[in-house]
């Protein structure tokens, strides 16, 4: 799978499964999390663990978005992404 396709998959997962702000399906907000997708993709390529990716997502929510963290959601999304990435290789 190409890097562009992999990046689009990560972007979609962040938008629809992660969505800490709650903008899923809102017109004009489809790119809200795109800035975090390249880092997640690099972590996937580097075979980072589910916990490492989840910790990154939790840090983003806490430090950049400044919302209450939900580590279970971050872990679930990270696990899903790891599985999707493994299948696409």
C-alpha positions as CSV (number, residue, x, y, z in Angstrom):
1,X,0.0,0.0,0.0
2,X,1.3,3.4,-0.9
3,X,2.2,6.0,1.8
4,X,-0.6,8.3,0.6
5,X,-3.1,5.5,1.0
6,X,-1.8,4.5,4.4
7,X,-1.9,8.2,5.5
8,X,-5.5,8.4,4.4
9,X,-6.4,5.4,6.4
10,X,-4.8,6.9,9.5
11,X,-6.6,10.2,8.9
12,X,-9.9,8.4,8.6
13,X,-9.3,6.4,11.8
14,X,-8.4,9.5,13.7
15,X,-11.5,11.3,12.4
16,X,-14.0,8.5,12.9
17,X,-12.7,6.3,15.7
18,X,-10.6,8.6,17.8
19,X,-12.4,12.0,17.5
20,X,-11.7,13.5,20.9
21,X,-13.3,16.9,20.0
22,X,-16.5,15.3,18.7
23,X,-16.5,16.7,15.2
24,X,-17.2,13.4,13.4
25,X,-19.4,14.1,10.4
26,X,-19.3,17.9,10.7
27,X,-18.8,19.6,7.3
28,X,-15.6,21.6,7.3
29,X,-14.0,19.7,10.2
30,X,-12.8,16.7,8.2
31,X,-9.2,17.8,8.5
32,X,-9.2,18.5,12.2
33,X,-6.8,15.7,13.1
34,X,-4.8,15.5,9.9
35,X,-1.8,17.1,11.5
36,X,-1.4,14.2,13.9
37,X,-1.7,11.4,11.2
38,X,1.9,11.6,9.8
39,X,3.4,11.0,13.3
40,X,1.0,8.1,13.9
41,X,1.9,6.7,10.5
42,X,5.6,7.0,11.2
43,X,5.1,5.2,14.5
44,X,3.3,2.4,12.7
45,X,6.0,2.1,10.1
46,X,8.6,2.0,12.9
47,X,6.6,-0.9,14.5
48,X,5.8,1.2,17.7
49,X,3.8,-0.7,20.2
50,X,0.1,-0.1,20.8
51,X,0.9,1.5,24.1
52,X,3.4,3.9,22.4
53,X,0.9,5.0,19.9
54,X,-1.8,5.3,22.5
55,X,0.5,7.4,24.7
56,X,1.1,9.7,21.8
57,X,-2.7,10.2,21.2
58,X,-3.2,10.7,24.9
59,X,-0.5,13.3,25.0
60,X,-2.1,15.1,22.0
61,X,-5.5,15.2,23.8
62,X,-4.0,16.4,27.1
63,X,-1.3,18.8,25.9
64,X,-2.5,20.2,22.5
65,X,-6.2,19.8,22.4
66,X,-6.5,20.3,26.2
67,X,-9.4,18.0,26.8
68,X,-9.8,15.3,29.4
69,X,-8.0,12.1,28.4
70,X,-9.6,8.8,27.6
71,X,-6.7,6.3,27.6
72,X,-9.0,3.3,26.8
73,X,-10.2,5.0,23.6
74,X,-6.6,5.9,22.6
75,X,-5.5,2.3,23.2
76,X,-8.5,0.9,21.2
77,X,-7.8,3.2,18.2
78,X,-4.0,2.4,18.4
79,X,-4.8,-1.3,18.4
80,X,-7.2,-1.0,15.5
81,X,-4.5,1.0,13.5
82,X,-1.8,-1.6,14.3
83,X,-4.1,-4.3,13.0
84,X,-5.1,-2.4,9.9
85,X,-1.5,-1.5,9.1
86,X,-0.4,-5.2,9.6
87,X,-3.0,-6.4,7.1
88,X,-2.1,-3.7,4.5
89,X,1.6,-4.7,4.4
